[in-house]
Amino acid sequence: QVQLVESGGDLVQAGGSLRLSCAASGSIIRINVMGWYRQAPGKQRDLVAAITSGGSTNYADSVKGRFTISRDNAKNTVSLQMNSLKPEDTAVYYCTANIGTTISRGAYWGQGTQVTVSS
């Protein structure tokens, strides 16, 4: 059984910063891509940022230059540093990872953490 647990969501004023963290646990053999998605009310879930096990990153255009994704392969964690937050960044943020276990490989999701940016 694999679990992804997020933390760090909060209410913050526009222009502020937050750091989201996500820890994967369970019978993990290997984690490939890890990433963050977000979903605002009434909208689809969209990719925010992703990072490979080798450290290559990919960002949504809307967050480039403001958000930074990083990971610790030894601890099976991924973080998202969010700076210069805007009200349009308000959403539930989900951690995801492509994980190989002793019996399978697939995409796993966390439960989500709420980020609210007030104007």
C-alpha positions as CSV (number, residue, x, y, z in Angstrom):
1,Q,0.0,0.0,0.0
2,V,1.3,3.4,-1.0
3,Q,0.3,6.7,0.6
4,L,1.0,10.3,-0.4
5,V,0.4,12.9,2.3
6,E,0.5,16.6,1.6
7,S,0.9,19.5,4.0
8,G,1.4,23.2,3.9
9,G,-1.8,24.6,2.4
10,D,-3.0,27.7,4.0
11,L,-4.7,31.1,3.6
12,V,-2.2,33.8,2.4
13,Q,-2.4,37.3,1.0
14,A,-1.6,38.1,-2.5
15,G,2.2,38.5,-3.0
16,G,2.9,36.1,-0.2
17,S,4.6,32.7,-0.2
18,L,3.8,29.1,0.8
19,R,5.6,25.8,0.7
20,L,3.8,22.6,0.0
21,S,5.3,19.3,0.9
22,C,4.3,15.7,0.1
23,A,5.7,12.5,1.5
24,A,5.3,9.1,-0.1
25,S,5.3,6.0,2.1
26,G,4.7,2.3,1.7
27,S,6.2,-0.6,-0.2
28,I,8.1,1.6,-2.6
29,I,10.7,0.3,-4.9
30,R,11.1,3.3,-7.2
31,I,9.5,6.7,-7.8
32,N,9.8,8.2,-11.2
33,V,8.0,11.4,-11.9
34,M,6.5,13.4,-9.0
35,G,4.4,16.4,-9.4
36,W,1.7,18.8,-8.3
37,Y,-1.7,19.5,-9.8
38,R,-4.3,21.9,-8.8
39,Q,-8.1,22.2,-9.1
40,A,-10.1,25.3,-8.6
41,P,-13.9,25.2,-8.1
42,G,-15.7,24.3,-11.3
43,K,-12.5,23.8,-13.2
44,Q,-10.5,20.8,-14.3
45,R,-7.4,19.5,-12.5
46,D,-4.3,21.0,-14.2
47,L,-0.6,20.3,-14.0
48,V,1.3,22.9,-12.0
49,A,4.8,21.4,-12.0
50,A,6.6,18.0,-12.3
51,I,10.0,16.7,-11.6
52,T,11.8,13.5,-12.7
53,S,14.0,11.4,-10.5
54,G,16.9,12.9,-12.3
55,G,15.8,16.4,-11.5
56,S,14.4,17.6,-14.8
57,T,11.4,20.0,-14.2
58,N,8.4,21.1,-16.1
59,Y,6.1,24.0,-15.1
60,A,2.8,25.4,-16.2
61,D,3.3,28.7,-18.0
62,S,1.1,30.5,-15.4
63,V,3.6,29.6,-12.5
64,K,6.9,29.9,-14.3
65,G,9.3,32.2,-12.4
66,R,7.1,32.1,-9.3
67,F,7.0,28.4,-8.3
68,T,9.8,26.0,-7.8
69,I,9.5,22.2,-7.5
70,S,12.1,20.1,-5.8
71,R,12.4,16.5,-4.4
72,D,14.5,14.4,-2.0
73,N,14.9,11.0,-3.5
74,A,16.3,9.5,-0.3
75,K,13.2,10.6,1.6
76,N,10.6,10.1,-1.1
77,T,9.4,13.7,-0.8
78,V,8.5,16.4,-3.2
79,S,8.0,20.1,-2.4
80,L,6.5,23.1,-4.1
81,Q,7.8,26.6,-3.2
82,M,5.2,29.1,-4.2
83,N,6.2,32.8,-4.3
84,S,4.4,35.9,-5.4
85,L,1.1,34.2,-5.0
86,K,-2.0,35.5,-6.8
87,P,-5.7,35.1,-6.1
88,E,-5.9,32.9,-9.3
89,D,-3.6,30.4,-7.6
90,T,-6.4,29.6,-5.2
91,A,-7.2,25.9,-5.6
92,V,-6.8,22.5,-4.0
93,Y,-3.3,21.3,-4.7
94,Y,-2.7,17.6,-5.2
95,C,0.6,15.7,-5.1
96,T,1.0,12.8,-7.5
97,A,3.8,10.3,-8.2
98,N,4.4,7.4,-10.5
99,I,5.5,4.7,-8.1
100,G,6.7,1.2,-8.6
101,T,6.1,-1.2,-5.7
102,T,6.8,-4.8,-5.1
103,I,3.7,-5.9,-7.0
104,S,2.8,-3.0,-9.4
105,R,3.5,0.3,-10.9
106,G,1.1,3.2,-11.3
107,A,0.1,6.8,-10.5
108,Y,-0.8,7.6,-6.9
109,W,-2.5,10.8,-5.6
110,G,-2.6,12.6,-2.3
111,Q,-5.8,13.8,-0.7
112,G,-5.2,17.4,-1.6
113,T,-4.4,20.6,0.4
114,Q,-6.2,23.9,0.1
115,V,-4.4,27.0,-0.9
116,T,-6.3,30.2,-0.7
117,V,-4.9,33.5,-1.8
118,S,-6.8,36.6,-0.8
119,S,-6.6,39.9,-2.7
